């Protein structure tokens, strides 16, 4: 549960939806793990990557990154599920990281066209991040 501050009374209102950071965080974690399997030359693990993680449009990372490329600018909730907006820094940064790491994974798997698409959208996301820096914070 969440609580009202400073009273400590339990919050009984509705929770903010949609919270759309899941695909970015999931694909980032799994893609980094997959890249680690490459580094370790784990052949069994790499078979899993090619069939379950990045082996077609319905596999985990490819599906999440395809979703991110279409929805990174959509309305979402903040980390505390209190407010909605389209430009939360943490959400944009997570999307950028996922697309960038996903591009690296795609390149390692010989999917240069997908890698280029991920990089292109990551660059678009990156261009919005400077709006969160004032020069002081």
C-alpha positions in Angstrom: 0.0 0.0 0.0 1.0 3.6 -0.2 0.4 6.2 2.4 -0.4 9.9 2.5 2.5 12.0 3.8 2.8 13.4 6.5 -0.3 11.9 8.1 0.6 8.3 7.4 -3.0 7.5 6.5 -3.3 4.8 3.9 -4.0 6.1 0.4 -7.4 4.9 -0.8 -7.6 6.6 -4.1 -7.1 5.0 -7.5 -3.7 4.1 -8.8 -2.3 5.8 -11.9 -2.4 3.8 -15.1 -0.8 3.2 -17.5 2.7 2.7 -16.1 4.8 1.9 -19.2 8.3 1.3 -18.0 8.0 -2.5 -18.0 9.0 -3.2 -21.6 12.1 -1.0 -21.4 13.3 -2.4 -18.1 12.6 -6.0 -19.0 14.2 -5.8 -22.4 17.2 -4.0 -21.0 17.8 -6.6 -18.3 17.3 -9.6 -20.7 19.4 -8.0 -23.5 22.3 -7.3 -21.1 22.1 -10.9 -19.8 22.1 -12.1 -23.4 25.2 -10.0 -24.2 26.9 -11.6 -21.1 26.2 -15.0 -22.7 28.1 -13.8 -25.8 31.0 -12.7 -23.6 31.1 -16.1 -21.9 30.7 -17.9 -25.3 27.9 -19.9 -23.6 26.6 -22.0 -26.5 23.6 -23.4 -24.7 22.6 -19.9 -23.5 23.1 -18.5 -27.0 20.6 -21.1 -28.4 18.1 -19.7 -25.8 18.8 -16.2 -26.9 18.2 -17.1 -30.6 15.0 -18.9 -29.9 13.4 -17.1 -26.9 15.0 -13.7 -26.6 15.8 -12.4 -30.1 14.7 -14.9 -32.7 11.7 -13.2 -34.3 9.0 -10.6 -33.7 7.3 -12.5 -31.0 10.4 -13.2 -28.9 10.9 -11.4 -25.6 13.4 -8.6 -26.5 12.3 -8.1 -30.1 8.6 -7.8 -29.0 9.4 -5.3 -26.2 11.7 -3.1 -28.4 9.1 -3.1 -31.2 6.6 -1.8 -28.6 9.0 0.8 -27.4 9.7 2.1 -30.9 6.0 2.8 -31.2 5.1 4.0 -27.7 8.1 5.8 -26.1 6.3 9.1 -26.4 3.0 7.9 -25.0 1.4 9.1 -21.8 2.5 7.2 -18.7 2.6 7.4 -14.9 5.5 8.5 -12.7 7.4 6.2 -10.4 5.0 6.8 -7.5 2.0 6.3 -9.7 0.6 9.7 -8.8 1.0 11.8 -12.0 0.7 11.3 -15.7 2.8 12.9 -18.4 4.6 12.0 -21.7 8.1 13.1 -20.8 9.4 11.6 -17.5 13.2 11.5 -17.6 13.5 8.0 -16.0 11.1 6.6 -18.6 12.8 8.2 -21.5 16.3 7.2 -20.2 15.2 3.5 -19.7 13.8 3.5 -23.2 17.0 4.9 -24.6 19.1 2.4 -22.7 16.9 -0.6 -23.8 17.0 0.5 -27.5 20.8 1.1 -27.4 21.6 -2.3 -25.7 19.0 -3.9 -28.0 20.9 -2.5 -31.0 24.1 -4.0 -29.7 22.5 -7.4 -29.3 20.9 -7.2 -32.7 24.3 -6.5 -34.3 25.8 -9.4 -32.5 23.1 -11.6 -33.9 23.5 -10.3 -37.5 20.3 -8.2 -37.5 21.9 -5.0 -38.8 18.6 -3.6 -40.1 16.9 -4.0 -36.7 20.0 -2.6 -35.0 19.7 0.5 -37.2 16.0 1.0 -36.4 16.7 0.7 -32.7 19.6 3.2 -32.9 17.4 5.6 -34.9 14.7 5.7 -32.3 17.3 5.7 -29.4 18.7 8.9 -31.1 15.2 10.4 -31.1 14.8 9.7 -27.4 18.3 11.0 -26.6 17.4 14.3 -28.3 14.6 14.8 -25.7 16.8 14.1 -22.6 18.6 17.5 -22.7 15.2 19.1 -21.9 15.6 17.7 -18.4 19.0 19.5 -17.8 19.0 23.1 -16.8 22.7 23.5 -16.5 22.4 23.2 -12.7 20.5 20.0 -12.2 
